[in-house]
Amino acid sequence: MKQFQEEQLMGYLGVVLYEYLGEEYPEVLGSILGGLKAKLLMSLWTRICFELLESLKAHKEGICRATVNTFGYIAKAIGPQHVLATLLNNLEVQERQNCVCTTVGIAIVGETCSAFTILPTLMNEYQVSELNVQNGVLKSISFLFEYIGEMGKDYIYAVTPFLRDALVDRDLVHRQTVASTVKHMVLGLAGLGCENALIYWLNYVWPNILRHPHTLVAVDPVLENEKSKIFGRPELTMFI
């Protein structure tokens, strides 16, 4: 009902459940209370999510940090999908601070509820959205891999085709953001047996070193980290 925006019907259902709180059978009463709890959590927390979006515009860093952390707490309480939908809609806003805080919020939701709960939605949103939202999705994935560290090992092969396409995109910001994502992958996955994937990434990162100064800023740390984490192994020095 919530998915199809049947707010009025949900409100009527809540009234009906409230009227049955005098139920004498414990099992039935327990089910009624469970239904009321689900209804109240969904409607109250969803409304709070929308109100929190305004706090992302605050000029104080502490307020923004507390706000994005709150999105993680709410996602833990009611599940990530409703919170994620709210944040993805907010990526359409053009104001930079708002967008950056939103991407951090998405990454925190993924860290709190596990990355697999948001990665499919993010990759699908990238395929159908406008350029500004695509940049936000890539930035969210970059923050996500920064936060989850070595747990990214479970997802590196799943996101490889998606990020590879973004790394050869014409948009410089796309390539710069994906280069940062690869950097976080390298730092988090060093020594975990993913060297073949990281070498594969190097083939796509390397051509970007001559493209644009902004891309170079993102590419340099990747090359340094890949060289130290991978090429330090004697059996891989042939790739240098």
N, C-alpha and C positions, 0 to 999 in steps of 0.2 A: 504493500500500500504506500509506503514511503517512497519507493522507487518510482511509482507512477503519480506522485504528488497528490495523493488523496488525503490532504490534510484535514478537510472537513469530515470525511468519513472516519478518520482516525480519532478525531475529537469526539464524535458521536460514540464510537466504540469505547473510548475511555470513560464516558459518562455511564454507559451500560455496565461496564466492569465495576465502576465505583458503587453502583446501586446494589451489586451482588456481594458486597463485602460482609454482609450478615450471614453468608452461607455457613451452615452448621457442619458440613462434612469437611474435615481437615484437608483431604486430598484435593477436593474441588477448590477450597479456599486458597490452597497453595498455588494452584494453577492460575486463579484469578489474580493473585498478588504478582505472580510472575509476568502475566500479561500487562498489568498496570505498570510494573517496573520497566519493561521493555518500551512501552509507549512513552513514558515520561522521559526515560534516558534519551531516546531517539529525538523527540521533539525539543527538549530543553537543550541538549548538547549541540544539536545542529544549529539552533538559533544562536547559541554562544559562539560557534565557529564563525558565523557571518559577522557577528559584532566584533570579534577579535581582529578581523581584517583591517578595521580602522586603526587599531593599535600599531599595525605595521608601518604606518605613516609617521609615527612619533619621532621626534628629533633626538631623544635620548636613547643611547645604545642599550642601556639596561632594560628599558621597556620593550624594545624589539626582541632582545634575547629572551626575556621572560615570556613574550607572546609566542614565539616559535616553539619554545619548550612546552607551552601549554597545549599546542596542537598535538604534540606527542602523547601527553597525558590523556587527552580526549580520545585519541585514536586507540589507546590501550583500553579505554573504558567501553567504547561502542564499536570498535573495529575500524580499520583504516580507510575503507572505501568511501564513506560519506565525507570524512575529513579530506581525503585526497581529491574528491570531486570539487569541493569548495576551493581548495588551493589551486587546482588546475584552472578553474574559471578565473581566478584572480591573476593568473599569468598574462591575461590579455590586457592588463593595465600597463600603460606606457611608462609610468614613473619608475625610475631605476631602483631606488631604495626599496620600494614596495615589491618589485620583482625579485630582487636579491633575497630579501627576507622570506618571500614565499618559497623560493627554491630551497632555502635552508630548512624551512618548515616541512617541505615534502621529504627531504632527506632524513629529518629527525623522525618523521612518521615511519619511514622505511627501516630506520635503525631500531625503533621501538617495537614494531610489529613484524620484523624480518623483511629482508629485501624482496623476497619472492611475492609478497603481498602487493607490492606497488610496481615492480619492474614491468610486468606485462601491460599494465594500464599506461605507463609512461611511454613505452615503445609504440603502442597503438596510437597514443595522442600525438606523438611526433609525426606519424604518417599522415594525419588528417588535419593538422593545425597550420596556422599561419607562421611566418618566419619568427616573430617575436616569441610565440609560445614554444616553437621548436628550440630556440636558444635557451629558454627557461627549463625545458625538459632536459636538455644536455647538461646544463649547470646543476640541476638537481641530482642527476646520476653521478656527476663529478663529486659533489659533496657526499653523496651516499657512499661511494667507494672510499672516500677519505675517512668517513666515520666508522665503517664496518671493518676496515683493515683486512686481516687475514681471512675473515669470513667471506670475503669476495671471491675466494677460490671456487666456491660452489656456483658462481654466476658468470665467471669470466668467459666461458665458452658460449654461454647463452646470449650474451650481449655483443660478442665479437662481430657478427655480420652487421648488426645494427650500427655499432660505433664505426665500423670500417666504412660504411656508406657515408656517414657524417664526416669522416676524416678526409674524404675525397670530394666533398661538396664544394661548390663554388664560393659559398659564403665563408669569409675569413674567420668570423666569430665562431662558426661551427667547428672549424678545424682547430682553432685555438682552445676552445673548451674541451674538445675530445683529447687533445694533447695533454691537458691538465688531468683529465680522467685517467689516461694511460700512466701518468706519473704516479697517481695515487695507487693504481693497480700494482705498479712495479714495487713501490715501497711496502705495500701490504702483503704481496705474494712472494717476496724474495725467499728462496730456500724451501718453497713448498712444492717443488716439482712442476712448476708451470712455465719453465723456461722456453718451451717450444711456442707457447702462445705469446710470450713477451718478445721473442725474436720475430714472430709474425707481425706483431705490432710495429716493431722497429722498421720494417720494410715500408710501412705507410707513414710513419712519423718522419723518417729521414728526408723525403722529398720536400717537406714543408719548411726546411731550414732556410731555403733561399727565396721563399715566396713573399714574405712581408715581415717588417720589423715586429709587429704585434704577435704574429705567429711564432717568430723566432724566440720571443720572451717565454712562450709556453713550451716550445720544443726543447730548448737548451737543458732545462732540468730533467726532462725525460731521457735525453741522450746520456747525460751524466749518470743518472740513476741506473739506466739499463747497462751502461758500461761497467759500473762498479758491482752491480748485483748479478749480472749474467756473464759478461766477458771476463770477469775475474777468474772464472773456471778455466783451467788449462785446456780441456777438451773442446772449448768453444772459441778459443782465440783465433781460429781460422776464419771466423765471421767478421773480424775487425776490418 
